[in-house]
């Protein structure tokens, strides 16, 4: 049995598995640390009628002509840079009032009241809208500074939803945190979405706190999403269905693994 973080495949030893470089290898020849291709349809949903994440109701907030992908990127941006209270969704603009990603214009087009304030060193956008607050409440998103884990719903989102949220999250190509488990989980999420990522060597500043980092190049997405094998175990013999395909130029998905 081959296990990645989110998939398990029980198969015979000669079952061919596709690796991230496109080559095929028998299950018996795999080893822990190999990266296997996972079968997850891109499932692009630009229609609001089809748009859903973990049963969250977006229809009360988004207008029918809205660009759903922009809102997904905004969710990712708030996950990293934002702050959500019971009164407002806020994010920093910087030392100048520059709407770099077009979120302010987008939100105002949704009917959101966006108030820009100066806090003494940077400009900040505060978004006041009960519909928007309800969406973030249902997603369980609060203060980005207290983010310790990847939200559970993000693992189950479609590939396109994860890609868009990752693009918003990595508005800057590097991320640093004191939580190494969060970095490990983020690395797996990036692998699933097909992105090249590199964990940055940990460093210890003067105060003794260890800092961990990760970098991601959003311009270099692989053709196939992948996951790393974390365990391979021998299991008992059991009856299975055997599928034979005449052409050698084929592949199929078994328990999420190609």
BAZAFI-400215 format. One record per residue (C-alpha): residue number from 1; x negated, z negated, y. Coordinates in steps of 0.25 Angstrom, whole numbers. Last residue first. Layout:
<recs>
{num = NUM; c1 = X; c3 = Z; c2 = Y} .
...
</recs>
This chain:
<recs>
{num = 258; c1 = 9; c3 = 47; c2 = 32} .
{num = 257; c1 = 12; c3 = 32; c2 = 33} .
{num = 256; c1 = 26; c3 = 27; c2 = 38} .
{num = 255; c1 = 30; c3 = 22; c2 = 24} .
{num = 254; c1 = 27; c3 = 36; c2 = 18} .
{num = 253; c1 = 26; c3 = 47; c2 = 28} .
{num = 252; c1 = 24; c3 = 61; c2 = 23} .
{num = 251; c1 = 13; c3 = 72; c2 = 23} .
{num = 250; c1 = 12; c3 = 86; c2 = 20} .
{num = 249; c1 = 3; c3 = 98; c2 = 19} .
{num = 248; c1 = 0; c3 = 97; c2 = 4} .
{num = 247; c1 = 14; c3 = 105; c2 = 2} .
{num = 246; c1 = 22; c3 = 103; c2 = -11} .
{num = 245; c1 = 26; c3 = 88; c2 = -8} .
{num = 244; c1 = 27; c3 = 78; c2 = -18} .
{num = 243; c1 = 34; c3 = 64; c2 = -16} .
{num = 242; c1 = 32; c3 = 53; c2 = -26} .
{num = 241; c1 = 43; c3 = 42; c2 = -25} .
{num = 240; c1 = 37; c3 = 28; c2 = -29} .
{num = 239; c1 = 38; c3 = 18; c2 = -41} .
{num = 238; c1 = 29; c3 = 6; c2 = -39} .
{num = 237; c1 = 15; c3 = 1; c2 = -42} .
{num = 236; c1 = 11; c3 = -12; c2 = -36} .
{num = 235; c1 = 3; c3 = -12; c2 = -22} .
{num = 234; c1 = -12; c3 = -10; c2 = -19} .
{num = 233; c1 = -15; c3 = -14; c2 = -4} .
{num = 232; c1 = -20; c3 = -6; c2 = 8} .
{num = 231; c1 = -20; c3 = -14; c2 = 21} .
{num = 230; c1 = -21; c3 = -12; c2 = 36} .
{num = 229; c1 = -20; c3 = 3; c2 = 37} .
{num = 228; c1 = -21; c3 = 8; c2 = 51} .
{num = 227; c1 = -9; c3 = 15; c2 = 58} .
{num = 226; c1 = -7; c3 = 29; c2 = 63} .
{num = 225; c1 = 0; c3 = 38; c2 = 72} .
{num = 224; c1 = -3; c3 = 53; c2 = 70} .
{num = 223; c1 = -7; c3 = 64; c2 = 80} .
{num = 222; c1 = -16; c3 = 54; c2 = 87} .
{num = 221; c1 = -14; c3 = 51; c2 = 102} .
{num = 220; c1 = -26; c3 = 52; c2 = 111} .
{num = 219; c1 = -21; c3 = 52; c2 = 126} .
{num = 218; c1 = -16; c3 = 38; c2 = 125} .
{num = 217; c1 = -30; c3 = 33; c2 = 123} .
{num = 216; c1 = -29; c3 = 18; c2 = 119} .
{num = 215; c1 = -38; c3 = 6; c2 = 121} .
{num = 214; c1 = -37; c3 = -8; c2 = 115} .
{num = 213; c1 = -43; c3 = -21; c2 = 120} .
{num = 212; c1 = -45; c3 = -35; c2 = 116} .
{num = 211; c1 = -49; c3 = -47; c2 = 125} .
{num = 210; c1 = -55; c3 = -60; c2 = 120} .
{num = 209; c1 = -53; c3 = -72; c2 = 129} .
{num = 208; c1 = -66; c3 = -80; c2 = 131} .
{num = 207; c1 = -65; c3 = -81; c2 = 146} .
{num = 206; c1 = -77; c3 = -72; c2 = 149} .
{num = 205; c1 = -71; c3 = -61; c2 = 142} .
{num = 204; c1 = -71; c3 = -58; c2 = 127} .
{num = 203; c1 = -70; c3 = -44; c2 = 122} .
{num = 202; c1 = -63; c3 = -37; c2 = 111} .
{num = 201; c1 = -67; c3 = -23; c2 = 107} .
{num = 200; c1 = -57; c3 = -12; c2 = 111} .
{num = 199; c1 = -47; c3 = -8; c2 = 101} .
{num = 198; c1 = -46; c3 = 8; c2 = 101} .
{num = 197; c1 = -34; c3 = 16; c2 = 101} .
{num = 196; c1 = -31; c3 = 31; c2 = 97} .
{num = 195; c1 = -16; c3 = 33; c2 = 98} .
{num = 194; c1 = -7; c3 = 38; c2 = 86} .
{num = 193; c1 = 5; c3 = 29; c2 = 89} .
{num = 192; c1 = 2; c3 = 21; c2 = 77} .
{num = 191; c1 = -12; c3 = 19; c2 = 81} .
{num = 190; c1 = -8; c3 = 14; c2 = 95} .
{num = 189; c1 = 1; c3 = 3; c2 = 88} .
{num = 188; c1 = -10; c3 = -1; c2 = 79} .
{num = 187; c1 = -19; c3 = -3; c2 = 91} .
{num = 186; c1 = -8; c3 = -11; c2 = 98} .
{num = 185; c1 = -7; c3 = -20; c2 = 86} .
{num = 184; c1 = -22; c3 = -23; c2 = 86} .
{num = 183; c1 = -22; c3 = -25; c2 = 102} .
{num = 182; c1 = -11; c3 = -35; c2 = 100} .
{num = 181; c1 = -18; c3 = -42; c2 = 90} .
{num = 180; c1 = -30; c3 = -43; c2 = 99} .
{num = 179; c1 = -23; c3 = -50; c2 = 110} .
{num = 178; c1 = -32; c3 = -53; c2 = 121} .
{num = 177; c1 = -28; c3 = -40; c2 = 128} .
{num = 176; c1 = -34; c3 = -27; c2 = 133} .
{num = 175; c1 = -28; c3 = -14; c2 = 134} .
{num = 174; c1 = -34; c3 = 0; c2 = 137} .
{num = 173; c1 = -29; c3 = 14; c2 = 140} .
{num = 172; c1 = -20; c3 = 9; c2 = 151} .
{num = 171; c1 = -6; c3 = 14; c2 = 151} .
{num = 170; c1 = -7; c3 = 10; c2 = 137} .
{num = 169; c1 = 6; c3 = 3; c2 = 136} .
{num = 168; c1 = 14; c3 = 15; c2 = 141} .
{num = 167; c1 = 7; c3 = 25; c2 = 131} .
{num = 166; c1 = 9; c3 = 15; c2 = 120} .
{num = 165; c1 = 24; c3 = 14; c2 = 124} .
{num = 164; c1 = 25; c3 = 30; c2 = 123} .
{num = 163; c1 = 18; c3 = 31; c2 = 110} .
{num = 162; c1 = 26; c3 = 19; c2 = 104} .
{num = 161; c1 = 39; c3 = 26; c2 = 108} .
{num = 160; c1 = 34; c3 = 39; c2 = 102} .
{num = 159; c1 = 30; c3 = 33; c2 = 89} .
{num = 158; c1 = 44; c3 = 26; c2 = 87} .
{num = 157; c1 = 45; c3 = 11; c2 = 90} .
{num = 156; c1 = 43; c3 = 2; c2 = 78} .
{num = 155; c1 = 30; c3 = -4; c2 = 82} .
{num = 154; c1 = 35; c3 = -5; c2 = 96} .
{num = 153; c1 = 47; c3 = -13; c2 = 92} .
{num = 152; c1 = 37; c3 = -25; c2 = 88} .
{num = 151; c1 = 31; c3 = -26; c2 = 102} .
{num = 150; c1 = 16; c3 = -25; c2 = 101} .
{num = 149; c1 = 11; c3 = -40; c2 = 102} .
{num = 148; c1 = 5; c3 = -49; c2 = 113} .
{num = 147; c1 = 11; c3 = -44; c2 = 126} .
{num = 146; c1 = 10; c3 = -56; c2 = 136} .
{num = 145; c1 = 4; c3 = -48; c2 = 147} .
{num = 144; c1 = 15; c3 = -37; c2 = 145} .
{num = 143; c1 = 25; c3 = -47; c2 = 149} .
{num = 142; c1 = 38; c3 = -45; c2 = 141} .
{num = 141; c1 = 43; c3 = -34; c2 = 132} .
{num = 140; c1 = 53; c3 = -38; c2 = 121} .
{num = 139; c1 = 58; c3 = -24; c2 = 119} .
{num = 138; c1 = 73; c3 = -29; c2 = 122} .
{num = 137; c1 = 67; c3 = -37; c2 = 134} .
{num = 136; c1 = 60; c3 = -24; c2 = 139} .
{num = 135; c1 = 74; c3 = -16; c2 = 138} .
{num = 134; c1 = 82; c3 = -27; c2 = 144} .
{num = 133; c1 = 72; c3 = -28; c2 = 156} .
{num = 132; c1 = 74; c3 = -13; c2 = 158} .
{num = 131; c1 = 89; c3 = -14; c2 = 158} .
{num = 130; c1 = 88; c3 = -26; c2 = 168} .
{num = 129; c1 = 80; c3 = -19; c2 = 178} .
{num = 128; c1 = 70; c3 = -24; c2 = 188} .
{num = 127; c1 = 56; c3 = -17; c2 = 186} .
{num = 126; c1 = 44; c3 = -24; c2 = 193} .
{num = 125; c1 = 33; c3 = -15; c2 = 197} .
{num = 124; c1 = 20; c3 = -21; c2 = 200} .
{num = 123; c1 = 9; c3 = -18; c2 = 211} .
{num = 122; c1 = -4; c3 = -25; c2 = 210} .
{num = 121; c1 = -13; c3 = -36; c2 = 217} .
{num = 120; c1 = -4; c3 = -44; c2 = 225} .
{num = 119; c1 = 9; c3 = -43; c2 = 217} .
{num = 118; c1 = 14; c3 = -30; c2 = 223} .
{num = 117; c1 = 28; c3 = -26; c2 = 220} .
{num = 116; c1 = 35; c3 = -14; c2 = 214} .
{num = 115; c1 = 50; c3 = -15; c2 = 211} .
{num = 114; c1 = 56; c3 = -6; c2 = 201} .
{num = 113; c1 = 72; c3 = -6; c2 = 200} .
{num = 112; c1 = 75; c3 = 1; c2 = 187} .
{num = 111; c1 = 85; c3 = 13; c2 = 188} .
{num = 110; c1 = 79; c3 = 21; c2 = 176} .
{num = 109; c1 = 73; c3 = 30; c2 = 187} .
{num = 108; c1 = 66; c3 = 18; c2 = 193} .
{num = 107; c1 = 60; c3 = 15; c2 = 179} .
{num = 106; c1 = 54; c3 = 29; c2 = 178} .
{num = 105; c1 = 49; c3 = 28; c2 = 193} .
{num = 104; c1 = 42; c3 = 15; c2 = 190} .
{num = 103; c1 = 37; c3 = 19; c2 = 177} .
{num = 102; c1 = 30; c3 = 32; c2 = 182} .
{num = 101; c1 = 17; c3 = 29; c2 = 174} .
{num = 100; c1 = 7; c3 = 27; c2 = 186} .
{num = 99; c1 = 18; c3 = 21; c2 = 196} .
{num = 98; c1 = 8; c3 = 18; c2 = 206} .
{num = 97; c1 = 10; c3 = 7; c2 = 216} .
{num = 96; c1 = -5; c3 = 3; c2 = 218} .
{num = 95; c1 = -13; c3 = -9; c2 = 213} .
{num = 94; c1 = -7; c3 = -8; c2 = 200} .
{num = 93; c1 = 7; c3 = -5; c2 = 195} .
{num = 92; c1 = 10; c3 = -17; c2 = 186} .
{num = 91; c1 = 22; c3 = -19; c2 = 178} .
{num = 90; c1 = 35; c3 = -26; c2 = 178} .
{num = 89; c1 = 48; c3 = -27; c2 = 171} .
{num = 88; c1 = 58; c3 = -36; c2 = 178} .
{num = 87; c1 = 67; c3 = -49; c2 = 178} .
{num = 86; c1 = 66; c3 = -55; c2 = 164} .
{num = 85; c1 = 51; c3 = -52; c2 = 164} .
{num = 84; c1 = 44; c3 = -40; c2 = 159} .
{num = 83; c1 = 29; c3 = -38; c2 = 162} .
{num = 82; c1 = 22; c3 = -25; c2 = 161} .
{num = 81; c1 = 8; c3 = -19; c2 = 158} .
{num = 80; c1 = 7; c3 = -18; c2 = 143} .
{num = 79; c1 = 21; c3 = -18; c2 = 137} .
{num = 78; c1 = 26; c3 = -13; c2 = 151} .
{num = 77; c1 = 18; c3 = 0; c2 = 149} .
{num = 76; c1 = 23; c3 = 2; c2 = 135} .
{num = 75; c1 = 38; c3 = 0; c2 = 140} .
{num = 74; c1 = 35; c3 = 10; c2 = 151} .
{num = 73; c1 = 29; c3 = 20; c2 = 141} .
{num = 72; c1 = 42; c3 = 19; c2 = 133} .
{num = 71; c1 = 50; c3 = 21; c2 = 146} .
{num = 70; c1 = 42; c3 = 34; c2 = 149} .
{num = 69; c1 = 45; c3 = 38; c2 = 135} .
{num = 68; c1 = 60; c3 = 37; c2 = 137} .
{num = 67; c1 = 60; c3 = 47; c2 = 149} .
{num = 66; c1 = 74; c3 = 43; c2 = 154} .
{num = 65; c1 = 86; c3 = 53; c2 = 155} .
{num = 64; c1 = 95; c3 = 44; c2 = 148} .
{num = 63; c1 = 92; c3 = 32; c2 = 157} .
{num = 62; c1 = 84; c3 = 21; c2 = 151} .
{num = 61; c1 = 89; c3 = 7; c2 = 153} .
{num = 60; c1 = 102; c3 = 5; c2 = 145} .
{num = 59; c1 = 98; c3 = 15; c2 = 135} .
{num = 58; c1 = 85; c3 = 8; c2 = 131} .
{num = 57; c1 = 92; c3 = -2; c2 = 121} .
{num = 56; c1 = 81; c3 = -8; c2 = 112} .
{num = 55; c1 = 84; c3 = -6; c2 = 97} .
{num = 54; c1 = 69; c3 = -7; c2 = 94} .
{num = 53; c1 = 65; c3 = 5; c2 = 103} .
{num = 52; c1 = 76; c3 = 15; c2 = 105} .
{num = 51; c1 = 77; c3 = 29; c2 = 111} .
{num = 50; c1 = 86; c3 = 39; c2 = 104} .
{num = 49; c1 = 97; c3 = 40; c2 = 114} .
{num = 48; c1 = 86; c3 = 39; c2 = 125} .
{num = 47; c1 = 80; c3 = 52; c2 = 121} .
{num = 46; c1 = 65; c3 = 54; c2 = 122} .
{num = 45; c1 = 63; c3 = 49; c2 = 107} .
{num = 44; c1 = 50; c3 = 54; c2 = 101} .
{num = 43; c1 = 50; c3 = 51; c2 = 86} .
{num = 42; c1 = 35; c3 = 52; c2 = 84} .
{num = 41; c1 = 38; c3 = 50; c2 = 70} .
{num = 40; c1 = 30; c3 = 39; c2 = 63} .
{num = 39; c1 = 22; c3 = 42; c2 = 51} .
{num = 38; c1 = 9; c3 = 34; c2 = 51} .
{num = 37; c1 = -5; c3 = 40; c2 = 49} .
{num = 36; c1 = -15; c3 = 31; c2 = 42} .
{num = 35; c1 = -27; c3 = 24; c2 = 49} .
{num = 34; c1 = -37; c3 = 18; c2 = 39} .
{num = 33; c1 = -41; c3 = 4; c2 = 42} .
{num = 32; c1 = -38; c3 = -1; c2 = 28} .
{num = 31; c1 = -42; c3 = 10; c2 = 18} .
{num = 30; c1 = -35; c3 = 22; c2 = 12} .
{num = 29; c1 = -41; c3 = 29; c2 = -1} .
{num = 28; c1 = -30; c3 = 24; c2 = -10} .
{num = 27; c1 = -19; c3 = 29; c2 = 0} .
{num = 26; c1 = -25; c3 = 43; c2 = -2} .
{num = 25; c1 = -30; c3 = 49; c2 = 11} .
{num = 24; c1 = -25; c3 = 60; c2 = 20} .
{num = 23; c1 = -32; c3 = 65; c2 = 33} .
{num = 22; c1 = -25; c3 = 66; c2 = 46} .
{num = 21; c1 = -35; c3 = 57; c2 = 54} .
{num = 20; c1 = -25; c3 = 46; c2 = 55} .
{num = 19; c1 = -25; c3 = 45; c2 = 39} .
{num = 18; c1 = -14; c3 = 51; c2 = 31} .
{num = 17; c1 = -11; c3 = 44; c2 = 18} .
{num = 16; c1 = -10; c3 = 51; c2 = 4} .
{num = 15; c1 = -4; c3 = 43; c2 = -8} .
{num = 14; c1 = -15; c3 = 43; c2 = -19} .
{num = 13; c1 = -14; c3 = 27; c2 = -20} .
{num = 12; c1 = 1; c3 = 27; c2 = -21} .
{num = 11; c1 = 9; c3 = 22; c2 = -10} .
{num = 10; c1 = 15; c3 = 10; c2 = -3} .
{num = 9; c1 = 14; c3 = 12; c2 = 12} .
{num = 8; c1 = 15; c3 = 1; c2 = 23} .
{num = 7; c1 = 17; c3 = 3; c2 = 38} .
{num = 6; c1 = 16; c3 = -6; c2 = 50} .
{num = 5; c1 = 2; c3 = -12; c2 = 51} .
{num = 4; c1 = -3; c3 = -2; c2 = 40} .
{num = 3; c1 = -2; c3 = -4; c2 = 26} .
{num = 2; c1 = -5; c3 = 4; c2 = 14} .
{num = 1; c1 = 0; c3 = 0; c2 = 0} .
</recs>
